[in-house]
Amino acid sequence: MAGREVKVAILGDAKGLITALGLGDTAVGKFFTNLQAKSALGGLALGAGVTAGVVAAGKALFDLGKQFDGAFDTLRVKTGATGKELAGLKESFKDVFSAIPTDMAPASEAIAGLNARLGLTGQPLERLAKQFLELSRITKTDVGENIADLTRLFGDWSIASEDQAKALNKVFRATQETGVGLNSLAQNVVQFGAPLRNLGFTFDQAIALFSKFEKEGVNLETVLAGMRFGLKTFAKAGEEPIAALQRVITQIKAAGSAAEANALAFEVFGVRAGPDMAAAIREGRFELDSVMSAITNGKDTIRGAARDTNDFSEQWKIFKNTLLTEVEPVATRVFTGISQAMEWVTEHRADFKRFFDDVALAVSAAWTVVEPIYKALFDQLVAVFNLIDDLIHGRWAQLWGDVVAIFEAAFNYLVAPLRGFYRLFEGTFQDVANAVWSVIGPPLVWLKARIDEIAGAVVWMAGVYVGAIDQVVGAGTALWGVIDGPLAALWSILQKIYNTARDAADAIRNIPSSIGGAIGIGGGSFAEEVERVERLKAKYGGAEGAIVNRPTLALIGEAGPEMLVPLHRAPGASPLPNGGGGVIVIENVIVLDGEVVARNSAKHFGRAGGPRIPRRAIA
């Protein structure tokens, strides 16, 4: 076999090598860096690439830490280990990873799977994990599937943990001897393990049997079904399965013909599986000596085969894995630090946003103040340059305008800060006003809408009421047109009645003076006359009746009709001017109720503005 020649050229730039190794800031990385620094070309390039190198080294450490973190996460999730137990699994992972040409993902899966399924830790775990990783690598099978199938095999056949590495080598040698698939062999030995053990097969024999059957094309389903049927037959006959099977195999081999062998097989293994069992026995399918010898006495092992197949790429990978394992603490700290920093940034992203918003607001505010100053200064410089230019070119007519422009620019420069601050606070006030309006605006808009609705309702109701009043006024006008004539006629009648009553009252008012003149008591005011009548009434009144035996003045008829009956005719007895005596006949006497006349007359005179009569005078 021709030898392999490897050429390694170390030139001025070792970046490619460092990147390939993923070394970053390790001792080996520093070695190559120092080597680069000592070279002329490297010395020229180093100064310009320091920053890029630091960034690249940091990224390499971060990526490496990320890979280790993923492997450690697999251990944590698939085993449920924490604390010291998880720390021990991490150390086992690093030991396995640095010793096997594998990647982190398979190594972490092997450690996690074997710990979860078999409960192994420490060196037993590491030894079996290395074996499974190497087995999967050299057979090009999946380490996860291998661990699942073969750990089930160990459990089904009760393989102790200290014997599992040997059992795994036996399975590997069986695959080498017969070419049977690793996973299919393990699955069949588990599936039919119980009946085989009942028939006296050992673990080694079961592996040999299925490997030989697979290699020689035996119908496994039919033959194994027949063996199960035979186990049932032996149990019914009360025979020991192991001895009975050996007896039947010997009898079928010794049968004189195929028909005789089949008949015996029918009785033991059933009609369906009998012919296949007879053929397998007569054809030597159950002759396991050669396979058993290869399995049990073979010297080849998984780790030995792996070592023999390792070439430069596998050795380089082991070397790289060893270096990465040494760098792991630094890489993990870098990754953890950056991850924690990013987590802190994520948790405080609102604070960062507020900070940058405040910075942006401050810059905007500063520019709001500075921008007018800058503009005013620029205008002033322009005005000065214009003045100088006009002086140089003799444009005397424009000098005054230039001077005015300079003073205007100077004034603007002085007031520019005030303008800037005004613009700044103007925007602030506008923002405050907008914020306030955003709070109170909607309620005010809603209130205005309600007021508008109420006003509209009031206007509508007023229209309704005005219309109703117009209708009432129209109805009243129409009614007045109907009753106006009768009311006018009634008013004329009432006026006539009033005039008649007034005339009657005037006539009655003159009655007292007429009566006073008739009885000779006039000569004074009506009030005086009334008082005089009262005195006469008291002195001469005869309303209660009286007997007069001498000439007497008497008031007759003051309380109603009275009769004068003379008791004798004594002449001269009357106090009246004409004397007295004899019979005086008064005809057509008008008798008036003096109290009523006096009271009504007093009321009349009172309304007319004449003298008022005291109430006691007419009581």
C-alpha positions as CSV (number, residue, x, y, z in Angstrom):
1,M,0.0,0.0,0.0
2,A,1.5,3.3,-1.0
3,G,2.3,5.7,1.8
4,R,0.5,9.1,2.2
5,E,2.4,12.3,2.1
6,V,1.2,15.3,3.9
7,K,2.7,18.7,3.4
8,V,2.1,21.6,5.8
9,A,3.3,25.0,4.7
10,I,3.5,27.6,7.4
11,L,3.6,31.0,5.7
12,G,3.2,34.5,6.9
13,D,-0.6,34.3,7.5
14,A,-1.7,31.5,9.9
15,K,-5.3,32.8,10.0
16,G,-6.6,29.9,7.9
17,L,-5.0,27.3,10.2
18,I,-6.3,29.1,13.3
19,T,-9.8,29.3,11.8
20,A,-9.8,25.6,10.8
21,L,-8.8,24.6,14.3
22,G,-11.2,26.9,15.9
23,L,-8.4,27.8,18.3
24,G,-9.1,31.5,18.8
25,D,-7.1,32.7,21.8
26,T,-5.7,29.3,22.9
27,A,-2.0,28.6,23.5
28,V,-1.7,27.0,20.1
29,G,-3.4,30.0,18.5
30,K,-0.9,32.3,20.2
31,F,1.9,30.1,19.0
32,F,0.9,30.6,15.4
33,T,0.2,34.3,16.0
34,N,3.7,34.7,17.5
35,L,5.1,32.8,14.5
36,Q,3.3,35.1,12.2
37,A,4.6,38.2,14.1
38,K,8.2,37.0,13.6
39,S,7.9,36.9,9.9
40,A,8.4,40.0,7.8
41,L,5.2,39.7,5.9
42,G,3.3,38.9,9.0
43,G,4.8,41.8,10.8
44,L,3.6,44.2,8.1
45,A,0.0,42.7,8.1
46,L,-0.4,42.4,11.8
47,G,-0.7,46.0,12.7
48,A,-3.4,46.6,10.2
49,G,-5.4,43.5,11.1
50,V,-5.3,43.6,14.9
51,T,-8.9,44.8,15.2
52,A,-10.1,42.3,12.6
53,G,-8.2,39.5,14.4
54,V,-9.7,40.3,17.8
55,V,-13.2,40.3,16.3
56,A,-12.5,37.0,14.5
57,A,-11.1,35.4,17.7
58,G,-14.1,36.6,19.7
59,K,-16.5,35.2,17.1
60,A,-14.7,31.9,17.0
61,L,-14.9,31.6,20.8
62,F,-18.5,32.5,20.7
63,D,-19.3,29.9,18.0
64,L,-17.3,27.2,20.0
65,G,-19.1,28.1,23.2
66,K,-22.4,27.8,21.3
67,Q,-21.6,24.3,20.2
68,F,-20.6,23.2,23.7
69,D,-23.8,24.8,25.1
70,G,-25.9,22.8,22.6
71,A,-24.2,19.6,23.7
72,F,-24.7,20.4,27.4
73,D,-28.4,21.3,26.7
74,T,-28.8,17.7,25.2
75,L,-27.4,16.2,28.4
76,R,-29.7,18.4,30.5
77,V,-32.9,17.7,28.5
78,K,-32.5,14.0,27.8
79,T,-31.3,12.9,31.2
80,G,-33.0,15.4,33.5
81,A,-29.8,15.7,35.4
82,T,-28.9,18.9,37.4
83,G,-26.2,20.1,39.7
84,K,-23.4,17.7,40.4
85,E,-24.9,14.9,38.4
86,L,-25.1,17.2,35.3
87,A,-21.5,18.4,35.9
88,G,-20.3,14.8,36.0
89,L,-22.1,14.1,32.7
90,K,-20.4,17.2,31.2
91,E,-17.0,15.9,32.2
92,S,-17.8,12.4,30.7
93,F,-18.9,14.1,27.5
94,K,-15.6,16.1,27.2
95,D,-13.6,12.9,27.9
96,V,-15.4,11.0,25.2
97,F,-15.4,13.9,22.7
98,S,-11.6,14.4,23.1
99,A,-10.9,10.7,22.6
100,I,-13.1,9.9,19.6
101,P,-13.1,11.3,16.1
102,T,-16.7,12.4,16.3
103,D,-18.7,15.6,16.6
104,M,-20.3,17.1,19.6
105,A,-23.9,16.2,18.8
106,P,-23.3,12.4,18.5
107,A,-21.1,12.4,21.6
108,S,-23.7,14.2,23.7
109,E,-26.5,11.9,22.3
110,A,-24.4,8.8,23.3
111,I,-23.8,10.1,26.8
112,A,-27.4,11.1,27.4
113,G,-28.9,8.0,25.8
114,L,-26.8,5.5,27.8
115,N,-27.2,7.4,31.0
116,A,-31.0,7.5,30.6
117,R,-31.4,3.9,29.4
118,L,-28.8,2.0,31.5
119,G,-28.2,4.4,34.4
120,L,-24.4,4.4,33.8
121,T,-22.1,7.1,35.0
122,G,-18.4,7.7,35.2
123,Q,-15.9,5.3,33.5
124,P,-18.5,2.6,32.6
125,L,-20.6,5.2,30.8
126,E,-17.6,6.7,29.0
127,R,-16.2,3.3,28.0
128,L,-19.6,2.1,26.5
129,A,-20.2,5.5,24.9
130,K,-16.9,5.4,23.1
131,Q,-17.7,1.9,22.0
132,F,-21.1,2.9,20.6
133,L,-19.6,6.0,18.8
134,E,-16.9,3.9,17.2
135,L,-19.4,1.2,16.3
136,S,-21.7,3.7,14.6
137,R,-18.8,5.4,12.8
138,I,-17.2,2.2,11.4
139,T,-20.6,0.6,10.5
140,K,-22.0,4.0,9.2
141,T,-25.1,3.6,11.3
142,D,-26.9,6.1,13.5
143,V,-25.7,6.2,17.1
144,G,-29.1,7.0,18.5
145,E,-30.8,4.0,16.8
146,N,-28.0,1.7,17.8
147,I,-28.3,2.7,21.5
148,A,-32.0,2.3,21.4
149,D,-31.9,-1.2,19.9
150,L,-28.9,-2.6,21.7
151,T,-29.8,-1.3,25.1
152,R,-33.2,-3.1,24.6
153,L,-31.2,-6.2,23.8
154,F,-29.2,-5.9,27.0
155,G,-32.4,-5.4,29.0
156,D,-34.3,-8.3,27.4
157,W,-31.5,-10.8,28.0
158,S,-30.5,-9.3,31.4
159,I,-27.0,-8.4,30.4
160,A,-25.2,-7.0,33.4
161,S,-23.5,-3.6,33.0
162,E,-20.0,-5.1,33.4
163,D,-20.8,-7.5,30.6
164,Q,-22.4,-5.1,28.1
165,A,-19.2,-4.1,26.4
166,K,-18.4,-7.8,25.8
167,A,-21.9,-8.5,24.6
168,L,-21.7,-5.5,22.2
169,N,-18.4,-6.9,20.7
170,K,-20.2,-10.3,20.2
171,V,-23.0,-8.6,18.3
172,F,-20.4,-6.8,16.2
173,R,-18.5,-10.0,15.4
174,A,-21.8,-11.7,14.5
175,T,-22.4,-8.9,11.9
176,Q,-18.9,-9.4,10.6
177,E,-19.3,-13.2,10.4
178,T,-22.7,-13.3,8.6
179,G,-23.3,-9.8,7.3
180,V,-26.5,-9.4,9.1
181,G,-27.7,-5.9,9.9
182,L,-26.8,-4.6,13.3
183,N,-30.3,-3.2,14.1
184,S,-32.3,-6.1,12.5
185,L,-30.3,-8.6,14.5
186,A,-30.8,-6.8,17.7
187,Q,-34.5,-6.4,17.1
188,N,-35.1,-10.2,16.2
189,V,-33.2,-11.4,19.2
190,V,-35.4,-9.1,21.4
191,Q,-38.6,-10.1,19.6
192,F,-38.1,-13.9,19.9
193,G,-36.0,-13.9,23.0
194,A,-38.6,-15.4,25.3
195,P,-39.4,-18.6,23.3
196,L,-35.7,-19.1,22.5
197,R,-34.8,-18.9,26.2
198,N,-37.5,-21.4,27.0
199,L,-36.1,-23.8,24.4
200,G,-32.7,-23.5,26.1
201,F,-30.9,-21.0,23.8
202,T,-28.3,-18.8,25.4
203,F,-27.6,-15.2,24.4
204,D,-24.6,-16.3,22.3
205,Q,-26.7,-19.1,20.6
206,A,-29.6,-16.7,19.9
207,I,-27.2,-14.2,18.2
208,A,-25.6,-17.1,16.2
209,L,-29.0,-18.6,15.2
210,F,-30.5,-15.4,13.9
211,S,-27.2,-14.4,12.2
212,K,-27.1,-17.8,10.4
213,F,-30.8,-17.8,9.5
214,E,-30.4,-14.3,8.1
215,K,-27.3,-15.2,6.1
216,E,-28.8,-18.5,4.7
217,G,-32.3,-17.0,3.9
218,V,-34.4,-19.0,6.3
219,N,-38.0,-17.8,6.7
220,L,-37.7,-16.4,10.2
221,E,-41.4,-15.9,10.7
222,T,-42.4,-19.5,9.8
223,V,-39.5,-21.2,11.6
224,L,-39.9,-19.2,14.7
225,A,-43.6,-19.8,14.7
226,G,-42.9,-23.5,14.4
227,M,-40.5,-23.3,17.3
228,R,-43.2,-21.6,19.4
229,F,-45.7,-24.4,18.4
230,G,-43.1,-27.0,19.4
231,L,-42.7,-25.4,22.8
232,K,-46.4,-25.8,23.2
233,T,-46.2,-29.4,22.2
234,F,-43.4,-30.2,24.6
235,A,-45.4,-28.5,27.4
236,K,-48.4,-30.7,26.7
237,A,-46.3,-33.8,26.7
238,G,-44.6,-32.8,30.0
239,E,-41.2,-32.9,28.4
240,E,-38.2,-30.6,29.1
241,P,-38.1,-28.2,26.1
242,I,-34.3,-28.3,25.7
243,A,-33.9,-32.1,25.8
244,A,-37.1,-32.6,23.7
245,L,-35.9,-30.2,21.0
246,Q,-32.5,-31.9,20.7
247,R,-34.3,-35.3,20.5
248,V,-36.6,-34.1,17.7
249,I,-33.7,-32.6,15.8
250,T,-31.8,-35.8,16.0
251,Q,-34.9,-37.9,14.9
252,I,-35.5,-35.6,11.9
253,K,-31.9,-35.8,10.8
254,A,-32.0,-39.6,11.0
255,A,-35.3,-39.9,9.1
256,G,-35.1,-42.1,6.1
257,S,-37.0,-39.7,3.8
258,A,-38.3,-36.2,3.6
259,A,-41.8,-37.5,4.0
260,E,-40.9,-39.3,7.3
261,A,-39.1,-36.1,8.5
262,N,-42.1,-34.0,7.6
263,A,-44.5,-36.3,9.3
264,L,-42.5,-36.0,12.5
265,A,-42.2,-32.3,12.1
266,F,-46.0,-32.0,11.6
267,E,-46.6,-33.6,15.0
268,V,-44.1,-31.4,16.8
269,F,-44.1,-28.0,15.0
270,G,-47.6,-27.9,13.4
271,V,-48.9,-28.3,9.8
272,R,-47.9,-24.8,8.6
273,A,-44.4,-24.7,10.0
274,G,-43.6,-28.5,10.0
275,P,-42.1,-28.7,6.4
276,D,-40.0,-25.5,6.9
277,M,-38.7,-26.8,10.3
278,A,-37.9,-30.3,8.8
279,A,-36.1,-28.7,5.9
280,A,-34.1,-26.3,8.1
281,I,-33.0,-29.2,10.4
282,R,-32.1,-31.6,7.6
283,E,-30.2,-28.8,5.7
284,G,-28.1,-28.0,8.8
285,R,-29.6,-24.6,9.5
286,F,-29.4,-25.3,13.2
287,E,-25.7,-26.2,13.0
288,L,-24.3,-23.2,14.9
289,D,-20.8,-24.3,15.8
290,S,-18.9,-22.3,13.3
291,V,-20.8,-19.1,14.0
292,M,-20.7,-19.7,17.7
293,S,-16.9,-20.1,17.5
294,A,-16.6,-16.8,15.6
295,I,-18.8,-15.0,18.1
296,T,-17.4,-16.3,21.3
297,N,-13.8,-17.0,20.5
298,G,-13.1,-14.1,18.0
299,K,-10.6,-11.6,19.0
300,D,-11.8,-8.6,17.0
301,T,-13.3,-5.7,19.0
302,I,-15.1,-2.5,18.1
303,R,-12.3,-0.3,19.5
304,G,-9.7,-2.4,17.8
305,A,-11.4,-2.1,14.4
306,A,-11.7,1.6,14.9
307,R,-8.1,2.1,15.7
308,D,-7.1,0.1,12.7
309,T,-9.3,2.3,10.4
310,N,-8.1,5.6,11.8
311,D,-6.1,7.6,9.3
312,F,-4.8,11.2,9.3
313,S,-8.3,12.8,9.1
314,E,-9.5,10.8,12.2
315,Q,-6.3,11.6,14.1
316,W,-6.5,15.2,13.1
317,K,-10.1,15.3,14.4
318,I,-9.1,13.7,17.7
319,F,-6.3,16.3,17.9
320,K,-8.8,19.1,17.2
321,N,-11.3,17.8,19.6
322,T,-8.7,17.7,22.3
323,L,-7.8,21.3,21.7
324,L,-11.4,22.4,21.6
325,T,-12.0,20.6,24.9
326,E,-9.1,22.6,26.4
327,V,-10.5,25.8,25.1
328,E,-14.0,25.0,26.3
329,P,-13.9,26.9,29.6
330,V,-12.9,30.1,27.9
331,A,-15.3,29.6,25.0
332,T,-18.1,28.8,27.4
333,R,-17.4,31.9,29.4
334,V,-17.4,34.0,26.2
335,F,-20.6,32.5,25.0
336,T,-22.3,32.7,28.4
337,G,-21.2,36.2,28.9
338,I,-22.4,37.3,25.5
339,S,-25.7,35.4,26.0
340,Q,-26.2,37.0,29.4
341,A,-25.4,40.4,28.0
342,M,-27.9,39.8,25.2
343,E,-30.5,38.6,27.7
344,W,-29.9,41.7,29.8
345,V,-30.2,43.9,26.7
346,T,-33.4,42.1,25.8
347,E,-34.8,42.6,29.3
348,H,-33.9,46.3,29.2
349,R,-34.8,46.9,25.6
350,A,-37.5,49.4,26.7
351,D,-34.9,51.3,28.7
352,F,-32.6,51.3,25.6
353,K,-35.4,52.6,23.4
354,R,-36.2,55.3,25.9
355,F,-32.5,56.3,26.1
356,F,-32.1,56.6,22.3
357,D,-35.4,58.4,22.1
358,D,-34.2,60.8,24.7
359,V,-30.9,61.2,22.8
360,A,-32.7,61.9,19.6
361,L,-35.0,64.3,21.3
362,A,-32.0,66.1,22.9
363,V,-30.3,66.4,19.5
364,S,-33.4,67.7,17.9
365,A,-33.9,70.2,20.7
366,A,-30.3,71.3,20.4
367,W,-30.6,71.8,16.7
368,T,-33.8,73.8,17.2
369,V,-31.8,76.2,19.4
370,V,-28.6,76.2,17.3
371,E,-30.0,76.4,13.8
372,P,-31.2,80.0,14.1
373,I,-27.8,81.1,15.5
374,Y,-26.0,79.3,12.7
375,K,-28.3,81.0,10.1
376,A,-27.9,84.4,11.7
377,L,-24.1,84.1,11.8
378,F,-24.0,83.0,8.2
379,D,-26.2,86.0,7.2
380,Q,-23.9,88.3,9.1
381,L,-20.8,86.9,7.3
382,V,-22.5,87.3,4.0
383,A,-23.4,91.0,4.8
384,V,-19.8,91.7,5.8
385,F,-18.4,90.1,2.6
386,N,-20.9,92.1,0.5
387,L,-19.8,95.4,2.2
388,I,-16.1,94.6,1.6
389,D,-16.9,93.7,-2.1
390,D,-18.8,97.0,-2.6
391,L,-16.0,99.0,-1.1
392,I,-13.4,97.3,-3.3
393,H,-15.5,97.9,-6.5
394,G,-16.6,101.4,-5.5
395,R,-20.4,100.6,-5.4
396,W,-21.0,103.5,-3.0
397,A,-24.7,103.6,-3.5
398,Q,-25.0,100.1,-2.0
399,L,-22.8,100.8,1.1
400,W,-25.7,102.0,3.2
401,G,-27.7,98.9,2.4
402,D,-24.7,96.7,3.3
403,V,-24.4,98.5,6.7
404,V,-28.1,98.0,7.3
405,A,-27.8,94.4,6.4
406,I,-24.8,94.0,8.8
407,F,-26.8,95.5,11.7
408,E,-29.9,93.4,10.8
409,A,-27.7,90.3,10.8
410,A,-26.1,91.3,14.1
411,F,-29.5,91.8,15.6
412,N,-30.7,88.5,14.3
413,Y,-27.6,86.9,15.8
414,L,-28.3,88.4,19.2
415,V,-32.0,87.3,19.2
416,A,-31.3,84.0,17.5
417,P,-31.0,82.1,20.8
418,L,-34.3,83.5,22.0
419,R,-35.9,82.5,18.7
420,G,-34.4,79.0,19.1
421,F,-35.7,78.6,22.6
422,Y,-39.1,79.9,21.5
423,R,-39.2,77.3,18.7
424,L,-38.1,74.7,21.2
425,F,-40.8,75.5,23.8
426,E,-43.4,76.2,21.1
427,G,-43.1,72.6,20.0
428,T,-43.1,71.4,23.6
429,F,-46.2,73.4,24.4
430,Q,-47.8,72.1,21.3
431,D,-47.0,68.5,22.4
432,V,-48.4,69.2,25.8
433,A,-51.5,70.7,24.3
434,N,-51.9,67.8,22.0
435,A,-51.5,65.4,24.9
436,V,-54.0,67.3,27.0
437,W,-56.5,67.4,24.1
438,S,-56.1,63.7,23.5
439,V,-57.4,63.2,27.1
440,I,-60.1,65.9,27.4
441,G,-61.0,66.3,23.7
442,P,-63.2,63.2,23.2
443,P,-65.3,63.9,26.3
444,L,-65.8,67.6,25.1
445,V,-66.7,66.5,21.6
446,W,-69.2,64.0,23.1
447,L,-70.6,66.7,25.4
448,K,-71.0,69.2,22.4
449,A,-72.8,66.6,20.4
450,R,-75.3,66.0,23.4
451,I,-75.8,69.7,23.8
452,D,-76.5,70.0,20.1
453,E,-79.0,67.2,20.4
454,I,-80.7,68.9,23.3
455,A,-80.8,72.3,21.6
456,G,-82.3,70.7,18.5
457,A,-85.0,69.0,20.7
458,V,-85.7,72.4,22.4
459,V,-86.1,74.1,19.1
460,W,-88.4,71.4,17.9
461,M,-90.6,71.6,21.0
462,A,-90.7,75.4,20.8
463,G,-91.9,75.1,17.2
464,V,-94.6,72.7,18.4
465,Y,-95.6,75.1,21.2
466,V,-95.7,78.2,19.0
467,G,-97.8,76.3,16.5
468,A,-100.2,75.3,19.2
469,I,-100.4,78.9,20.5
470,D,-101.0,80.2,17.0
471,Q,-103.9,77.7,16.7
472,V,-105.3,78.8,20.1
473,V,-105.0,82.5,19.2
474,G,-106.7,81.8,15.9
475,A,-109.5,79.9,17.6
476,G,-109.9,82.7,20.2
477,T,-110.0,85.3,17.4
478,A,-112.7,83.3,15.6
479,L,-114.6,82.8,18.9
480,W,-114.4,86.6,19.6
481,G,-115.8,87.3,16.2
482,V,-118.7,85.2,17.1
483,I,-119.4,86.6,20.6
484,D,-118.3,90.2,19.9
485,G,-121.8,91.4,18.8
486,P,-123.8,89.8,21.7
487,L,-121.2,91.1,24.2
488,A,-121.5,94.6,22.8
489,A,-125.3,94.5,23.1
490,L,-125.1,93.1,26.6
491,W,-122.6,95.9,27.5
492,S,-125.1,98.5,26.2
493,I,-127.9,97.0,28.4
494,L,-125.6,97.1,31.4
495,Q,-124.7,100.7,30.7
496,K,-128.4,101.6,30.6
497,I,-129.0,99.7,33.9
498,Y,-126.1,101.5,35.4
499,N,-127.3,104.9,34.3
500,T,-130.8,104.2,35.7
501,A,-129.3,103.0,39.0
502,R,-127.1,106.1,39.1
503,D,-130.1,108.3,38.6
504,A,-132.0,106.4,41.3
505,A,-129.1,106.9,43.7
506,D,-129.0,110.6,43.0
507,A,-132.7,110.8,43.8
508,I,-132.3,108.8,47.0
509,R,-129.3,111.1,48.0
510,N,-131.7,114.1,47.9
511,I,-134.3,112.5,50.1
512,P,-132.7,113.3,53.4
513,S,-132.6,117.0,52.7
514,S,-136.2,116.9,51.6
515,I,-137.3,115.1,54.7
516,G,-135.3,117.4,56.9
517,G,-137.0,120.4,55.4
518,A,-140.4,118.9,55.8
519,I,-139.9,118.2,59.6
520,G,-138.1,121.5,60.2
521,I,-134.7,120.2,61.1
522,G,-132.7,121.6,58.3
523,G,-130.3,124.5,58.5
524,G,-127.2,122.4,59.0
525,S,-125.0,119.9,57.2
526,F,-126.4,116.5,56.6
527,A,-124.2,115.1,59.2
528,E,-125.3,117.6,61.8
529,E,-128.9,116.8,60.8
530,V,-128.4,113.2,61.2
531,E,-126.9,113.7,64.7
532,R,-129.8,115.8,65.5
533,V,-132.2,113.1,64.4
534,E,-130.4,110.7,66.6
535,R,-130.8,113.0,69.5
536,L,-134.5,113.4,68.7
537,K,-134.8,109.7,68.3
538,A,-133.3,109.2,71.8
539,K,-135.5,111.9,73.3
540,Y,-138.7,111.6,71.3
541,G,-138.5,108.3,69.6
542,G,-141.5,106.1,70.1
543,A,-140.5,103.0,68.4
544,E,-141.1,101.0,71.5
545,G,-144.4,102.7,72.1
546,A,-145.3,105.3,74.8
547,I,-148.2,107.0,76.5
548,V,-147.9,110.8,76.3
549,N,-149.9,113.0,78.7
550,R,-148.4,116.3,77.8
551,P,-147.3,118.0,74.7
552,T,-144.3,116.0,73.4
553,L,-142.1,116.2,70.4
554,A,-141.8,112.7,69.0
555,L,-140.2,111.0,66.1
556,I,-142.7,108.8,64.4
557,G,-141.9,106.1,61.9
558,E,-138.2,105.8,62.6
559,A,-138.5,102.0,63.1
560,G,-141.4,101.3,60.9
561,P,-145.1,102.2,60.5
562,E,-146.8,103.6,63.6
563,M,-150.3,104.8,64.5
564,L,-151.1,107.8,66.6
565,V,-154.2,107.4,68.6
566,P,-155.3,110.5,70.7
567,L,-156.6,109.7,74.1
568,H,-158.3,113.1,74.4
569,R,-158.6,116.3,72.5
570,A,-157.0,118.7,74.8
571,P,-156.3,121.8,72.7
572,G,-152.9,123.3,72.9
573,A,-151.4,120.1,74.2
574,S,-149.2,119.5,71.1
575,P,-145.8,120.9,71.1
576,L,-146.0,121.5,67.4
577,P,-146.1,125.1,66.1
578,N,-149.7,124.8,65.2
579,G,-150.7,123.8,68.7
580,G,-152.2,120.4,69.3
581,G,-155.2,118.7,70.5
582,G,-158.0,117.3,68.6
583,V,-157.5,114.7,66.0
584,I,-154.8,115.1,63.4
585,V,-155.3,113.0,60.4
586,I,-152.2,112.5,58.3
587,E,-152.9,111.3,54.8
588,N,-150.5,109.9,52.3
589,V,-147.8,109.4,54.9
590,I,-144.5,108.2,53.4
591,V,-142.8,106.0,55.9
592,L,-139.1,105.5,55.3
593,D,-136.6,103.4,57.1
594,G,-134.3,106.2,58.3
595,E,-131.4,103.9,59.2
596,V,-131.2,102.4,55.7
597,V,-131.6,105.8,54.1
598,A,-128.9,107.3,56.3
599,R,-126.5,104.4,55.7
600,N,-126.9,104.5,51.9
601,S,-126.7,108.2,51.8
602,A,-123.5,108.2,53.8
603,K,-122.0,105.6,51.4
604,H,-123.0,107.8,48.4
605,F,-121.5,110.9,49.9
606,G,-118.4,109.1,50.8
607,R,-117.8,108.0,47.2
608,A,-118.6,111.4,45.9
609,G,-116.0,113.0,48.1
610,G,-118.5,114.7,50.5
611,P,-118.4,114.6,54.3
612,R,-118.0,111.1,55.8
613,I,-120.6,110.2,58.5
614,P,-119.3,108.5,61.5
615,R,-120.4,104.9,61.8
616,R,-121.9,105.5,65.2
617,A,-124.2,108.1,63.8
618,I,-125.9,105.4,61.6
619,A,-125.5,102.4,63.9
